[in-house]
Amino acid sequence: MININNISFSYNDNMNLENINLNIKEGEVILLCGESGCGKTTLTRFLNGLIPNFFDGKRKGEVYLNDDSVIQMHIYEISEQIGSVFQNPKTQFFNVDTTSEIVFGCENLGIAEDEIKRRLKEVVNDFNLKNLLDKNIFKLSGGEKQKIACASISAVHPKILVLDEPSSNLDSISSWHLEEIIKKWKSQGKTVIIAEHKLFYLENVLDRVIFIKNGKINEEWSISDFKNIDLRDLGLRQLNLDNLNAKHKEYYSNGQKLLELKNFKFKYDKTPVLDIDRVKIPKNEIIAIIGKNGAGKSTFANCLCGLKRSCKGELIFDAKALKRKDRLKKTYMVMQDVNHQLFTESVLDEILLSMDEEDIELAEDILTNLNLIHLKDSHPMALSGGEKQRVAIASAIASKKEILIFDEPTSGLDLKNMMKVSENLRYLQNLGITSFIITHDFELIMETCSHILHFEDGKIIDNYKIDEEKLKDFFLNS
């Protein structure tokens, strides 16, 4: 069905893909895996026509869809047969409300109104979206946006689906639900190609695994063979999470010093989305903030940082009550969408922007620790999603604030860079910094965190020292 014939490509002088040859049969579910920057996303851009239609570079080779060259096809012809979900769903939205976005592709293709209504009902049921209809897209959580993007593509009924990090912002329930959706697509005979770092939800849907390294296909396995490989040796995330154990079961500081939050309440319009009367949390720990998509985690982070003016809560820190303006000086947040906080012309300048003095040597040390030093002269907006994430984390480290909040810091990161983030969080802890980690990444929590805040409907429903059984019940059995 898809024949990739000797593809090579470079955006600049560095080769991103080199001599890629691959045949994909109709109805196959294929995983493209490998470390960040190995070329997975570039390969997906060949499949969906974004190369050469939107991304320029030096290229050779051909991609054939049946007997047609994808490179020679118009975008509208490709979109009738191939649907794509990007790593950042915001980049593919055309509407401000969710319902219009879901049906946008169908309307663009001139599908009859009655059929559009039928397909809308179908995907709302398949993706469990009833509570997200007619909502403002810009007020959704990252995971909710991802679900809308998946639904909008599915509604077009393409024969082939190309998914780039589709689980990057999804909670555990939504990830398992995505597994069911992929199974349904597979039962319908659709071809699904997934570029992904998180593998746990794919174990029972994959047919083949393509391992890419330095722009080349390094290995290829059937799923049965892939299950018997030590994935950590390849720098890959775990396929089965059941055997993971918490690395930090005791508090770093013995839990003697506490932070206290008082009266953290916030509303969007007149709708309450955060309601915390009072809670005590151990200081100088790495605290995981967990919960379903839309549970209020990111809103809590914004309020804790002092970014929400109408949230009047207090943070008791070192026996002082810090109100909103005080918290702005004490805290630093790495946002879920890091594009909002990248401002300069180079990665090095981005780190220096967060520092009190222009200490280039210290900035370069931080970049080295996060495996970014080779990109120090690159423009931040030209980096991959995972690389941008690490630049924002480097800026947080450089800020020397006493409380750091990270919103999905390992979204789009491979194993090696997830471990780099973990190491740097432990380094920050040694400096006396308290870190809050909003995350759906079970592997990161087990590797790094010692305390859990569990959110639901804007409230903290559980507040506990890390407990493997509780966490596995939430992440693996939800």
Beta strands, then each sheet from edge to edge (+ up, - down):
strand 1: 2-10
strand 2: 17-24
strand 3: 29-33
strand 4: 58-65
strand 5: 68-69
strand 6: 82-85
strand 7: 160-164
strand 8: 191-195
strand 9: 208-213
strand 10: 216-222
strand 11: 258-268
strand 12: 271-282
strand 13: 286-290
strand 14: 314-317
strand 15: 320-322
strand 16: 331-334
strand 17: 403-407
strand 18: 434-438
strand 19: 451-456
strand 20: 459-465
sheet 1: 2+ 1- 4+ 5-
sheet 2: 6+ 7+ 8+ 3+ 9+ 10-
sheet 3: 12+ 11- 14+ 15-
sheet 4: 16+ 17+ 18+ 13+ 19+ 20-
end
